Each structure stands twice: as structure tokens, then as C-alpha cells.
Amino acid sequence: MSTGTIKKVAGPLVIASGMRDANMSDVVRVSDQRLIGEIIEMHGDEASIQVYEETSGLGPGEPVVSTGSPMSVELGPGLIASIYDGIQRPLDDIMRVSGNNLKRGVEVASLKRDKKWEFVPVAKAGDEVEAGDVLGTVQETPVVQQKIMVPYGVKGKVKKIKAGEFTVEDVVVVVETADGVKELTMMQKWPVRKGRPYVKKLPPEKPLVTGQRVIDTFFPIAKGGVAAVPGPFGSGKTVIQHQLAKWAEADIVVYIGCGERGNEMTDVLNEFPELKDPKTGRSLMERTVLIANTSDMPFAAREASIYTGITIAEYFRDMGYSVALMADSTSRWAESLREMSGRLEEMPGEEGYPAYLGSRLAEFYERAGHVISLGKDGREGALSVIGAVSPPGGDISEPVSQATLRIVKVFWGLDASLAYKRHFPAINWLTSYSLYVDNMQGWFNSEVAPDWMEDRQKMMSLLQEEAELEEIVKMVGMDALSPTERLKMEAARSIREDFLHQNSFHEVDTYTPLRKQYLMMKLVIAFYELSSEALAKGASLQKLLGMAVRERIGRYKYTLAENIETEYEKIMGELHAEIAGSFGKEDF
């Protein structure tokens, strides 16, 4: 254990001398108040320490003690439904100790030490086990069964295994290894800055179904994929993050509120326990881990919060679960990197961000993926990462957005002008993209409908043609367009208002299954194609645009899931009947 003394304090940066025996990334305790910090630089016997708590009142000469271990998280039963700060301290336990405000130097165990969990063994005495093998299970919440796995680096023969109720510190398994006998508990530790190992990464071929039409149909994300949601203030980043956390087809959700407003985190904390999980009918909180490091909390801990979150997510991925991680927002995380880099007096890069911003972001996003986990049973797990980016003034040419776009394969570009028009989700269909579409077209065509990709392409083409026609309309007015072009404009308007616009607060419209999305596509395209045919045969444009069935097509999104097929047939029948009745003299 290396002990040194404080030489200099510059905000969250503390420089300590006499730390020759300490290593990079070691966790240290600073001053008599035992503030948590991490060594981020070494110069001879001087260590630069990033302190994760408020440092006001510290002065030179105070002691600094190294713990000799890197920044780690505790993984085991008790993670689910917990609310942590950026360095995995449970906020509910801190509140009991220190009241409503975070006090400095509070030491609270990440996993509750007094709570007992029912351990059900899966392995038996005499079994040969290696890293990743399941030793037993713990029913953590009614929805999540946690698998207790052999920690990394342990291989040998099970000598003894217990069953019953234990705390996370009790020895439940004894393994005889080549290096002697190892006692294993239900808890394991893992350094946050190091990705958890796996056997192999799989190609991204299955979508992460979210129930959000603009995402699933136009810009889908793969299971194990990475997406970025950049957008200006008020364009609905946090609402999209909440929607994905609620509805995405994931077994576990890890939500990181990193440097965002406290009231947004409060919304999550109030909403999630009340929300019903569509798959289980139970509270959504029973499969969620929350990490809250809001804008008023120590900003240095923001930098750690992202890593804390992704390590917890990897742990559940290793069990064979599909995990969705929401990082809201990576811009605030980059700001804490910038501030720290300034304090360290490093040479600034673009807009003052450190030169290593791109590589740090890549380190984070690269930990996502669809993998085969360690262990003999070859479990498949997926970790999908969705990062919100808050560029100042909505300008995505700034460094954080650009560095993110170089890494991620899905870009959901939020548009302030759409948000002002009250079109939500405000994802701009002309600038957004998904590079997973080609990989997943086989899945959509076989699992949903054989013409899914074809219909999607038709809708995309209509929206692009509308954007071109809009330019003409702005210059010379609607009257300059031919009847076929006006019909195109109306069909594109129907796609925008009836299909892409989705109300997150409507109990039916908030989530749309893939089958319903397909039928909605069919209705909008049928209106356009049948009307085009009728127009070519001499039907009246006014009558086609004024058909009563168009209102029915628009309201189809509010149809309950059990009635979608019958309602679709009815609307299709009405559409054919009204088009047949639209022939008459052209009157405009």
C-alpha cells in the first residue's frame, strides 16, 4: 500500500508526491476524509489523481493512500432495480447515511451486504469448471434470474457447493485449481476500463425491435449494434432514450444519466416503477439498472459513470441476456474529459477537447456486440448501445458528434424544425441512416413479410421525391404541379403524418409491433398506388384526395393489436370502393 502527500490541488485534480509504488489506474483515498480518486498519470514519484468527489478545503500535506487495485465494480445479486451514482455507490443507501445531499467521503458498499439471496446450485461436486461456467442461479427479481458464473481466470474441480440463503460475501463454492483451493462467493469484481472477455463476436443480423416505427422500418438497429442520437435541445433525445428503454426487445436495460438534468432522471425514477413491461406485465424497474450522475453531481465521476454502466451491462450479456444500454449523454461525458485534460495542462485538440477523444469514444462503443459468452454451454448474449449526443446549437460538425459518427452504424438525426412542428419522434428521414439494413433484410423478409424491404424502399423514395417537389412549391406554388405530382405530395404527407408521427404518451400508439407496422405501410402505399392508377384512367384528383377512407388510414395506428387484421381488411375494402367511385369529370 503506497502512501503519499498532497502537493497541489486544482479542482478535481490532485497531485500527490511519494507515490512511487503506486500504479496507473489505482484507486486511492485522498486526505483524512478518504475521498475516492483514481491515478490517471505518473511522473517519477508524483501521481496525478482524478478525484470523484468535491475537493474544496483540501490542501497540501494531507495524506493520500493507494488501495493497490484498479477502479472496479461489484457484480452479483442486488444489481437489478438499483440506482447508483457514477462510481457505483447506491444512492438510496447514501441517502440513509447522509440525508438528501451527497456528503463527501461516504463509504457505502455497492451490493447490500446484509441481504440474503436464495442460491440454487447447478454444478455439482466433482464437476470440472472453467471461466464463464454457471455454478448456480439466484432469482433476483420475478423477471430476472441471475446466473452465478465462475470468475475469469479460475479453472478447476468443484470440491464443495452449497445451497440455501447466503449474502454476497458468503462462500458458496470451493474450487480446487492448479494454484490451490479457491473460495468463490456470489459476488465478483471487474475493473471498469477493461472489456469483459468472450469467445467470439457474431455478425449483426437480427434487429433490436423497438416498436418505434421510424426506427424499426427505416433505420433499424441490430441486436448488439450501436446507435447515436444527436440533436439540439428540445428535440426529444431523452424521450427517445426513455421510449427505447421502455419498449426495446431487451431482457435488461441499463440507463446512464450522465451529466443530464436532474429532473429528467427524476422522470425516469418516477415513471419506470409504474410502467408495465409488455412482455411480463410486471414493473419495468424489475429489469432495469439506473446510473445517475446528474449535472449537479461531481463532474469527474461522469467520466467513470459510462464505464461503470457498460461493465454492468457486459456482466448480464455474459449470462446470455440481450441488454440495451442508454447513455444520456456522451457529450456531457466528453465535457468532463475536456475539463480534466485542461487541468492536466495537456495540449488541446479541436474545440478544446483532448486529442484522445475519438479513441476513448471508440473504446466505449466497441464494447457492444452480439457475442458467444465464455463457458461450456456457449450462451449467446447481446449488448446494444444507444448514445445520445447533445451538440451545442444542434451543430453536428462539432468533434463529439463527428467522432461518434465515425464509430456507430446507426444515425438517428434529430431535427429542431420537426420538433417545433410537433412531429415526434423528430428523426429526420432525409439525413438519418442505418448501415445494418443490408445485413438484416433477410431477417425482415423471412420473419415479417417477403415484401418488407420493397415497401420500405417505396416509402423512402416517396419522401425523397417530396423533398425535391417542396423546393418547386416554395418557388412557384402548389398550382404549378401536375396532378400526379400533387398526389405524390399527398402520399408523402400521409407517410409523415400517419406513419412516421408517433405519440409516445398514447397507450396504443406508444408501441407498434412489426406486423402492425407492415400493415400500416401496406395501407399508405395502397392509397398511393391505387390512386395513381385511377388518376391515369381519368379519375378526379379532388375526389381522390377527399376520400373519407384517408381518415381511417390515418387512425389505423390507434387500432388495438388484436383487431389489426380485421380493421386492415375493412379499410382495404373501403379504399377499393371509394376509388371505384372517384371517376367523374376533372373539376379543378
C-alpha positions in Angstrom: 0.0 0.0 0.0 1.6 3.2 -1.1 1.2 6.4 0.9 2.0 9.9 -0.3 1.1 13.5 0.5 -0.8 16.1 -1.5 1.4 18.6 -3.3 -1.2 20.5 -5.4 -5.0 20.7 -5.6 -6.6 22.1 -8.9 -10.3 21.4 -8.7 -10.9 17.6 -9.1 -7.2 17.1 -10.0 -4.9 16.4 -7.0 -1.1 15.9 -7.5 0.5 13.8 -4.8 4.2 13.1 -4.2 5.8 10.0 -2.7 3.7 7.6 -4.8 6.5 5.7 -6.5 5.0 2.3 -5.6 1.5 3.1 -6.9 0.4 2.1 -10.4 -1.7 3.8 -13.1 -5.5 3.4 -12.7 -5.1 2.5 -9.0 -7.9 3.7 -6.8 -6.6 6.0 -4.0 -8.1 7.6 -0.9 -7.4 11.3 -0.6 -6.9 13.2 2.7 -8.4 12.2 6.1 -11.9 12.4 4.6 -11.0 9.4 2.4 -12.3 10.9 -0.9 -12.3 8.4 -3.8 -9.9 9.1 -6.6 -8.1 7.3 -9.5 -4.5 7.7 -10.7 -4.5 9.0 -14.3 -0.9 10.0 -14.7 2.5 9.2 -13.2 5.7 11.4 -13.3 8.5 9.9 -11.3 7.1 9.6 -7.8 4.3 12.2 -8.5 0.9 10.9 -9.3 -1.9 12.9 -10.9 -5.2 11.8 -9.3 -8.7 12.4 -10.6 -10.9 12.8 -7.5 -14.5 11.7 -7.9 -15.8 14.0 -5.2 -15.8 17.6 -4.3 -12.2 18.7 -3.3 -12.8 22.2 -1.7 -11.0 22.6 1.5 -8.2 20.1 0.7 -4.6 21.5 1.0 -1.0 20.4 0.5 0.5 18.0 3.1 -2.7 15.8 3.5 -2.2 12.0 3.1 -3.0 10.0 0.0 -3.3 6.2 0.4 -3.3 3.8 -2.6 -5.6 0.8 -2.4 -3.5 -1.1 -4.9 -6.4 -2.2 -7.1 -7.9 -0.5 -10.2 -11.4 1.1 -10.3 -13.7 -1.8 -10.2 -17.4 -2.6 -9.9 -19.1 -5.3 -7.8 -21.1 -7.7 -9.9 -23.6 -10.0 -8.3 -27.2 -10.3 -6.9 -28.7 -6.9 -6.0 -27.8 -5.0 -9.2 -31.2 -5.0 -10.7 -33.6 -2.2 -9.7 -30.6 -0.4 -8.0 -29.9 3.3 -8.5 -26.1 4.1 -8.4 -24.0 7.2 -8.8 -21.2 7.3 -11.3 -18.8 5.2 -9.2 -21.4 2.5 -8.2 -22.4 3.9 -4.8 -26.1 3.1 -4.2 -27.9 6.4 -3.9 -30.6 5.1 -1.6 -28.1 3.8 0.9 -26.1 7.1 0.8 -29.4 9.0 1.5 -29.9 6.9 4.6 -26.4 7.7 5.8 -26.1 11.4 4.8 -29.5 12.8 4.0 -30.7 14.4 0.8 -27.4 15.9 -0.2 -24.3 13.9 -1.2 -21.7 14.2 1.6 -18.0 13.7 0.8 -16.1 10.6 1.7 -19.3 8.5 2.3 -18.3 4.8 2.1 -21.2 2.5 1.2 -20.9 -1.0 -0.2 -22.2 -1.2 -3.8 -24.1 -4.5 -3.2 -26.1 -4.8 0.0 -24.1 -7.0 2.4 -26.9 -7.8 4.8 -29.4 -9.1 2.3 -29.7 -12.9 1.8 -30.3 -14.4 -1.6 -31.6 -17.9 -2.4 -28.7 -19.7 -4.2 -29.8 -22.7 -6.3 -26.7 -24.8 -7.4 -26.5 -26.0 -11.0 -23.0 -27.5 -10.8 -22.2 -30.5 -8.5 -19.2 -31.5 -6.5 -16.6 -33.2 -8.8 -17.5 -31.1 -11.9 -14.7 -29.6 -14.0 -15.4 -25.9 -14.4 -13.8 -23.0 -16.2 -14.3 -19.2 -16.5 -17.9 -18.4 -17.5 -19.5 -21.7 -16.5 -22.7 -21.4 -14.5 -22.3 -22.6 -10.9 -25.9 -21.7 -9.8 -28.7 -19.3 -10.1 -30.4 -16.6 -8.0 -33.9 -15.3 -8.7 -33.1 -11.7 -8.3 -36.5 -10.2 -9.3 -39.6 -12.1 -10.6 -38.4 -11.2 -14.1 -34.6 -11.7 -13.9 -32.7 -14.8 -12.9 -29.1 -14.1 -12.3 -26.6 -16.8 -13.2 -23.6 -17.0 -10.8 -20.6 -17.7 -13.1 -17.1 -18.8 -12.5 -14.9 -15.7 -12.4 -12.4 -15.1 -15.2 -9.0 -16.8 -14.5 -10.5 -19.6 -12.4 -10.4 -23.2 -13.7 -10.5 -26.5 -11.7 -12.7 -29.0 -10.0 -15.7 -28.2 -7.8 -14.8 -29.5 -4.3 -17.8 -28.3 -2.4 -21.0 -26.4 -3.4 -23.7 -25.2 -1.0 -27.5 -24.5 -1.5 -29.7 -22.1 0.5 -29.7 -18.5 1.6 -26.5 -16.5 1.6 -25.2 -13.0 1.5 -23.0 -11.9 -1.4 -19.8 -12.3 0.7 -20.6 -15.8 1.9 -18.5 -18.6 0.3 -20.9 -20.8 -1.8 -18.5 -22.8 -3.9 -15.0 -24.2 -3.3 -12.9 -24.9 -6.4 -9.7 -26.9 -6.5 -7.4 -25.2 -9.0 -3.8 -25.8 -10.1 -2.8 -22.9 -7.8 -4.6 -24.2 -4.8 -8.1 -24.0 -3.4 -10.2 -21.0 -4.4 -13.3 -20.0 -2.4 -16.0 -18.3 -4.6 -18.8 -16.0 -3.4 -21.8 -14.9 -5.4 -20.1 -11.6 -6.0 -17.2 -10.9 -8.3 -15.3 -7.7 -9.1 -14.2 -6.4 -12.5 -12.1 -3.4 -13.5 -14.3 -0.9 -15.3 -11.9 0.2 -18.0 -11.3 -3.3 -19.3 -13.9 -5.1 -21.5 -15.1 -8.4 -20.2 -13.8 -11.3 -22.4 -16.0 -13.5 -24.6 -15.4 -16.4 -27.1 -16.4 -14.7 -30.3 -18.4 -11.8 -31.8 -21.3 -12.7 -34.1 -22.4 -10.7 -37.2 -25.3 -8.2 -36.6 -28.2 -10.0 -38.4 -31.2 -9.7 -36.1 -32.8 -6.3 -35.3 -33.4 -4.9 -31.9 -37.2 -4.4 -32.2 -38.2 -1.1 -30.5 -41.8 -0.6 -31.5 -40.9 2.9 -32.8 -42.0 2.9 -36.5 -39.4 5.4 -37.8 -36.6 3.3 -36.2 -37.8 -0.3 -37.0 -38.9 0.4 -40.6 -36.5 3.0 -41.8 -33.4 3.0 -39.6 -33.3 -0.3 -37.6 -30.5 -1.1 -35.1 -29.2 -4.6 -34.8 -29.0 -6.7 -31.6 -25.5 -5.9 -30.4 -25.4 -2.8 -32.6 -24.5 0.8 -31.7 -26.6 3.9 -32.5 -26.1 7.6 -31.9 -29.0 10.1 -31.3 -27.6 13.6 -31.9 -29.9 16.6 -31.7 -30.3 20.1 -30.3 -32.0 21.0 -27.1 -35.7 20.2 -27.0 -35.7 17.9 -30.0 -36.6 14.8 -27.9 -33.3 12.9 -27.2 -34.2 12.0 -23.7 -37.8 11.0 -24.7 -36.4 8.7 -27.4 -34.0 7.2 -24.9 -36.9 6.6 -22.4 -39.0 5.1 -25.2 -36.2 2.7 -26.2 -35.6 1.8 -22.5 -39.3 1.0 -22.1 -40.0 -0.9 -25.3 -36.8 -2.2 -26.9 -36.7 -6.0 -27.1 -34.1 -6.4 -24.4 -34.1 -8.5 -21.2 -32.1 -6.0 -19.2 -31.9 -2.2 -19.5 -29.0 -0.2 -18.2 -29.8 3.6 -18.2 -26.9 6.0 -17.6 -28.0 9.6 -16.9 -24.6 11.2 -17.4 -24.4 14.9 -16.7 -28.1 15.4 -17.7 -30.6 17.5 -15.8 -31.7 16.1 -12.5 -35.4 16.4 -13.4 -35.0 14.1 -16.4 -33.5 11.5 -14.1 -36.4 12.1 -11.7 -38.9 11.4 -14.5 -37.2 8.0 -15.1 -37.3 7.2 -11.4 -40.9 8.1 -11.2 -42.1 6.5 -14.5 -40.2 3.2 -14.6 -41.6 1.6 -11.5 -45.2 2.4 -12.7 -44.7 1.2 -16.3 -45.8 -2.2 -17.2 -43.3 -4.3 -19.1 -45.2 -5.5 -22.2 -43.6 -9.0 -22.1 -44.1 -9.8 -18.4 -46.9 -7.5 -17.3 -44.7 -6.5 -14.3 -42.9 -3.3 -13.4 -40.2 -2.2 -15.8 -37.9 -1.4 -12.9 -37.6 -5.2 -12.2 -35.2 -5.5 -15.2 -33.5 -2.1 -15.0 -30.3 -0.7 -13.5 -30.0 3.1 -13.2 -26.8 5.1 -13.0 -27.5 8.7 -12.2 -24.6 11.2 -12.3 -26.6 14.3 -13.0 -25.2 17.8 -13.9 -25.0 18.9 -10.2 -23.0 15.8 -9.1 -19.2 15.8 -9.1 -18.3 16.1 -12.8 -15.2 13.9 -12.6 -17.5 10.9 -11.7 -19.3 11.4 -15.1 -16.2 10.1 -16.8 -16.4 6.9 -14.7 -20.2 6.5 -15.0 -20.1 5.4 -18.6 -17.6 2.7 -17.9 -19.5 1.6 -14.7 -22.7 1.2 -16.8 -21.1 -0.7 -19.6 -19.3 -3.2 -17.3 -22.6 -4.0 -15.5 -24.2 -4.4 -19.0 -21.4 -6.8 -20.1 -22.0 -8.9 -16.9 -25.6 -9.5 -17.9 -24.6 -10.1 -21.5 -22.3 -12.8 -20.3 -25.3 -14.6 -18.7 -26.9 -14.9 -22.2 -29.2 -11.9 -21.9 -30.0 -9.3 -24.5 -29.0 -5.9 -22.9 -29.8 -2.4 -24.0 -27.6 0.4 -22.7 -28.8 4.0 -22.9 -26.1 6.6 -22.4 -27.6 10.1 -22.0 -25.5 11.9 -22.9 -22.0 11.2 -24.2 -21.4 15.0 -24.8 -21.5 15.6 -21.1 -19.1 12.8 -20.6 -16.8 14.3 -23.2 -17.0 17.7 -21.4 -15.7 16.1 -18.2 -12.8 14.6 -20.3 -12.1 18.2 -21.6 -12.1 19.7 -18.2 -9.8 17.1 -16.8 -7.5 17.4 -19.8 -7.3 21.2 -19.3 -6.4 20.7 -15.6 -3.7 18.3 -16.6 -2.4 21.0 -18.9 -2.4 18.7 -22.0 -2.2 20.1 -25.5 -5.9 20.7 -26.5 -7.3 19.3 -29.7 -10.3 20.6 -31.7 -12.6 22.9 -29.6 -10.5 22.2 -26.5 -11.4 18.5 -26.4 -8.4 16.2 -25.7 -6.6 14.6 -28.7 -7.7 11.2 -27.4 -11.4 11.9 -27.5 -12.1 9.7 -30.6 -10.2 6.7 -29.2 -11.9 6.9 -25.8 -15.3 7.0 -27.5 -14.3 4.1 -29.7 -13.2 2.1 -26.6 -16.6 2.6 -25.1 -18.8 1.8 -28.2 -16.6 -1.2 -29.2 -17.7 -3.0 -26.1 -21.1 -3.5 -27.6 -21.8 -6.6 -29.8 -23.7 -9.9 -30.2 -21.3 -12.5 -28.7 -20.9 -16.1 -27.6 -20.0 -15.8 -23.9 -17.4 -17.8 -22.0 -18.5 -21.1 -20.6 -19.1 -24.6 -22.0 -22.7 -24.1 -22.9 -21.9 -21.4 -25.5 -24.6 -18.8 -24.3 -25.4 -16.1 -26.8 -25.7 -12.6 -25.4 -26.1 -9.2 -27.0 -25.2 -5.7 -25.7 -26.7 -2.8 -27.8 -25.6 0.7 -27.0 -27.6 3.8 -27.8 -25.7 7.0 -27.1 -27.4 10.5 -27.1 -25.2 13.4 -28.2 -26.0 17.0 -27.4 -24.1 19.2 -29.8 -24.1 22.9 -28.9 -26.7 24.7 -31.1 -27.5 21.4 -32.8 -24.4 21.6 -34.9 -23.3 18.1 -35.6 -20.0 19.2 -37.2 -18.5 19.5 -33.7 -15.9 17.0 -32.5 -18.0 14.7 -30.2 -20.7 14.2 -32.9 -18.1 13.6 -35.6 -16.0 11.2 -33.6 -19.2 9.3 -32.6 -20.4 9.1 -36.3 -17.1 7.6 -37.3 -17.8 4.6 -34.9 -21.5 4.0 -34.9 -23.5 2.4 -37.7 -26.9 4.0 -37.0 -27.5 7.7 -37.0 -30.9 9.0 -35.9 -30.5 12.7 -36.6 -33.0 14.8 -34.6 -34.2 17.9 -36.2 -35.2 21.0 -34.3 -37.6 22.2 -37.1 -39.5 18.9 -36.9 -39.7 19.2 -33.1 -41.1 22.8 -33.5 -43.7 21.4 -35.9 -44.6 18.9 -33.1 -43.6 16.0 -35.2 -42.2 13.4 -32.8 -40.0 11.4 -32.8 -38.2 14.2 -34.6 -35.9 11.9 -36.5 -35.1 13.5 -39.9 -35.8 10.8 -42.5 -33.5 12.5 -45.1 -30.3 12.8 -43.0 -30.6 9.7 -40.8 -29.2 6.3 -41.9 -28.7 2.7 -40.7 -25.8 0.6 -42.1 -27.3 -2.5 -40.7 -30.2 -2.6 -43.2 -28.5 -4.7 -45.8 -27.4 -7.3 -43.1 -30.9 -7.6 -41.7 -33.0 -7.5 -44.9 -33.1 -11.4 -44.9 -34.5 -11.4 -41.4 -37.2 -8.8 -42.1 -38.3 -10.6 -45.4 -38.5 -14.0 -43.8 -39.8 -13.1 -40.3 -42.3 -10.3 -41.0 -43.2 -10.2 -44.7 -41.4 -11.1 -48.0 -42.0 -7.6 -49.5 -41.0 -5.7 -46.3 -37.8 -4.2 -47.8 -39.5 -3.4 -51.1 -42.3 -1.5 -49.3 -39.8 0.4 -47.2 -37.9 1.4 -50.3 -41.1 2.7 -51.9 -41.8 4.9 -48.9 -38.3 6.2 -48.7 -38.4 7.1 -52.5 -41.8 9.0 -52.0 -40.3 11.0 -49.1 -37.2 11.9 -51.1 -39.3 13.0 -54.1 -41.5 15.1 -51.8 -38.4 17.0 -50.6 -37.5 17.8 -54.2 -41.1 18.9 -55.1 -41.2 21.0 -51.9 -38.4 23.2 -53.4 -40.6 23.8 -56.5 -43.7 24.5 -54.4 -41.7 27.1 -52.4 -40.7 28.9 -55.6 -43.8 28.7 -57.8 -46.6 27.4 -55.6 -48.7 24.2 -55.5 -50.6 25.1 -58.7 -47.5 24.6 -60.8 -47.5 20.8 -60.0 -49.2 18.2 -62.2 -52.0 16.0 -60.7 -49.5 13.0 -60.4 -47.0 15.2 -58.5 -49.8 16.6 -56.2 -50.8 13.0 -55.5 -47.2 12.2 -54.7 -47.1 15.1 -52.2 -50.3 13.9 -50.6 -49.0 10.3 -50.3 -45.7 11.6 -48.7 -47.8 13.7 -46.3 -49.7 10.6 -45.4 -46.4 8.7 -44.7 -45.2 11.6 -42.5 -48.4 12.2 -40.5 -49.9 8.8 -40.4 -46.9 6.5 -40.3 -43.8 8.4 -39.0 -45.5 10.6 -36.4 -45.9 8.5 -33.2 -47.3 9.6 -29.9 -45.2 8.4 -27.0 -47.9 9.2 -24.5 -50.8 7.4 -26.2 -51.3 3.9 -24.7 -51.8 2.2 -28.1 -49.6 4.3 -30.3 -46.6 4.3 -28.0 -45.6 0.8 -29.2 -46.3 -0.7 -32.7 -45.5 -4.4 -33.3 -43.7 -5.3 -36.6 -46.8 -6.9 -38.1 -48.9 -3.7 -37.5 -46.0 -1.6 -39.0 -46.2 -3.7 -42.1 -50.0 -3.4 -42.5 -49.7 0.4 -41.9 -47.1 0.5 -44.7 -49.4 -1.5 -46.9 -52.3 0.9 -46.4 -50.3 4.0 -47.2 -48.7 2.5 -50.3 -52.1 1.0 -51.4 -53.6 4.5 -51.3 -50.9 6.0 -53.4 -50.7 3.1 -56.0 -54.4 2.7 -56.4 -54.9 6.4 -56.7 -52.1 6.7 -59.3 -53.8 4.0 -61.4 -57.2 5.7 -61.1 -55.7 9.1 -61.9 -54.1 7.6 -65.1 -57.5 6.2 -66.1 -59.1 9.7 -65.7 -60.4 9.8 -62.1 -60.8 13.2 -60.4 -57.9 14.2 -58.2 -60.1 16.2 -55.9 -62.3 13.2 -55.2 -59.2 11.0 -54.6 -57.7 13.5 -52.1 -61.1 14.0 -50.4 -61.8 10.3 -49.8 -63.3 9.5 -46.4 -61.1 6.4 -46.1 -58.0 8.5 -45.8 -59.1 9.5 -42.3 -59.5 5.7 -41.5 -55.9 5.1 -42.8 -54.7 7.9 -40.5 -56.4 6.5 -37.5 -55.4 2.9 -38.1 -52.3 3.4 -35.8 -54.7 3.6 -32.8 -56.1 0.1 -33.5 -55.6 -2.4 -30.8 -53.2 -5.2 -31.6 -55.9 -7.9 -31.6 -58.1 -6.1 -34.2 -55.4 -5.1 -36.7 -56.1 -7.8 -39.3 -59.9 -7.3 -39.4 -59.6 -3.5 -39.4 -57.0 -3.7 -42.2 -59.3 -5.8 -44.4 -62.2 -3.3 -43.8 -60.1 -0.3 -44.7 -58.7 -2.0 -47.8 -62.3 -2.8 -48.9 -63.4 0.8 -48.4 -60.4 2.1 -50.3 -61.2 -0.1 -53.3 -64.9 1.0 -53.2 -64.1 4.7 -52.8 -61.5 4.7 -55.6 -64.1 3.0 -57.9 -66.5 5.9 -57.1 -63.9 8.6 -57.8 -64.3 8.5 -61.6 -66.0 11.6 -62.9 -65.3 14.9 -64.5 -62.0 16.5 -63.5 -63.0 19.6 -61.5 -60.2 21.9 -60.6 
